[in-house]
Structure formats: C-alpha cells, structure tokens
C-alpha cells in the first residue's frame, strides 16, 4: 500500500506520519511538503532512515511535480498541506487561496487521473463559522467561514465534494476541532502560552479571553483520520472533536498553574478581527458509524503537552530564534 501524505512536516502531519509508520510497518509512506515556515524536518528525524519512508520537497500547487509523484503509483492520499494560521490569513490571504484551494485542486486532478482508492481532505470546524452559547456543528451545518483561512479551507472542501459528485473520486472530508500536542508550531495558542510562560514573558490573550474552542489531543485526531482512510464511506464528511470545550483564558490559566507561573503574566490585547466566539463539534457520526473513541481527556492531554514542551525546549527555541531557515539550508540544502 502506497500512502501519500501532504504537509507531513507540519504539526498534525508529523504526528500522523509517526502514528502510521508505527501502526502499518508494511506501508510505503511518501511525505510531500513544501517546508514553509511551519514545516520542520527535525520532527521526522526518527524515521528519516526508515526504508518505507520517503520525503519529497514540493509545493502541492505545482502541477508538474504532483503529477510526477502520482506516476509512482499512489493508493491513498491524506491532504494536510495547508496554510493554517488564522492571524497570518488576515495579513496575507493570497497564499491561503493558492495552497488551500488551488493546491487541493491540483491534488484532486492527480488523484483522478491516477485513480487513487481514497482521498482524505483534512479540514477544520472553522468552515462552519461561529456558534452561539448553545448548539454544536454537525456534518450538515451550512458552511459559513469568517476568516480568509476558513474560507480557503471551505473552498478546498467544496472542490473535494465536487470531484466526488462529478467524477466519482472516492473522497472523505474530515472536520476537526482545535488540536494540541507535541510539535505544534509555537505561534498557536497552547505552545505560545507554554513558551512565553517558560520564558517569563507576557501571555497575550485576545479580547476578553472568553472565546471557546473544542480541544482534541493530536493523537486522537490521527486515529480518527486512520479510521476514515480505511473505513470511511466514500463521499461522506466526518466531524472530529473531543467534547472538551474551554475558554481561551481557562487554557492560559491551566498552563500557568501547571508551570507554577503567576497569572500576572496575562496581558489582554486587542481582539482578532472577525474572531469566532465559539466552536463546538458533534462527533456522534464518526463515533457511531466508524467506532472512533478518543483516548485522551483534556486534563491528561494538556499535562503531556506541557511536559513535552518543557522537555523539548531546544526544538521550539530554534524555531523562535528564527535561525531555523538558515539551519535548514545548511542541513538539508535545497532538497
Ligand atoms: P501546520 O501549519 O503545522 O503544517 C502545515 C504543513 O503544510 C507544513 O509542514 C507546511 O510546510 C506544509 N505546506 C504548506 N503549504 C504547502 C504547499 N503549498 N505545498 C506543500 N506543503 C505545504 O498545520 P497543522 O496545524 O498541522 O494543520 C494541518 C492540517 O490540519 C491543515 O489542513 C489544517 O487546516 C487542518 N486542521 C488543523 C487543526 C489544528 O488545530 N491545527 C484543526 C483542524 C484541522
């Protein structure tokens, strides 16, 4: 079985590569990643000499490169590659459309020509927009994205749906809530707060800190994608979420408490424009139809995560110092 994973050097992609190579030692897994600012081959050191693992540096929007790759014979595709940070999409939306919409379309064309047996599009609950105080997103909730990031993910999702309806491509779309865990780029809420607290730097919290997100430990997301990849019914969408809704300020205070740092480090800053108030996922479909059961609750997952960042300070300090780019060229050349 030949599995193509896109964006495998990013946060969730890394965790998925490690999970899959461990669970399916007979699979050949190709990781195609453009190594943007958030892709980091250091994450994959432990598998770089595994004969069943191959890394290809390429942009998913590069049609020639993708067609060349698919000519190797690909059975399964999981598309993680994306511009993923909402704040960056507000500053620079163009690249979000290029990767998340056009890149997805190139992959779909390649998958169609080479008749893959499954294409899984890894998407986000953010495509559904924002919830009020009650209710949950289901797979039939209308798409109502509010940021350029979520709009570009929704655009990619709609193309995936269309390639199923029009060309019969065997696809699934997964829509997951906020992930946390090892290898998350330190611009995202949880690693940013851990890193700042460890450095005794102020912890910036948007608005009143009462925006609510549903948090899922990354390994539970990987097990859900694995199930969808192997057992998902073609054309279906599966929501993935942990029933772990927390306000941002609760997360920040949990981090400070675990690290023994004072709440005086908290700084409320101007809210993000278009900041969605609440996300909440109804994951009943994947639980009942595919038998998915998450392993982690928030209390255990957040502890593991905090301790991973304590034990791996070199990993995030290198990224934060900005020397990673030069390091990459030195270490890996232009590969
Ligand atoms: P990330 O930013 O950590 O990783 C993205 C990876 O994609 C990086 O390795 C980057 O180099 C690569 N990439 C970017 N543009 C590329 C391109 N044009 N061609 C090839 N590779 C490219 O993101 P993440 O948090 O790991 O998210 C992965 C996927 O999961 C995304 O599609 C995201 O929308 C989705 N998702 C994320 C979350 C979350 O909480 N992080 C939740 C739900 C869904």
Boltz pocket constraint, residues with backbone or C-beta under 6 A from the ligand:
constraints:
  - pocket:
      binder: B
      contacts: [[A, 6], [A, 7], [A, 8], [A, 9], [A, 10], [A, 11], [A, 12], [A, 13], [A, 32], [A, 33], [A, 34], [A, 35], [A, 36], [A, 37], [A, 38], [A, 39], [A, 40], [A, 58], [A, 59], [A, 60], [A, 61], [A, 79], [A, 80], [A, 81], [A, 82], [A, 83], [A, 84], [A, 85], [A, 99], [A, 103], [A, 122], [A, 123], [A, 124], [A, 125], [A, 153], [A, 175], [A, 176], [A, 177], [A, 178], [A, 179], [A, 180], [A, 183], [A, 185]]
      max_distance: 6.0
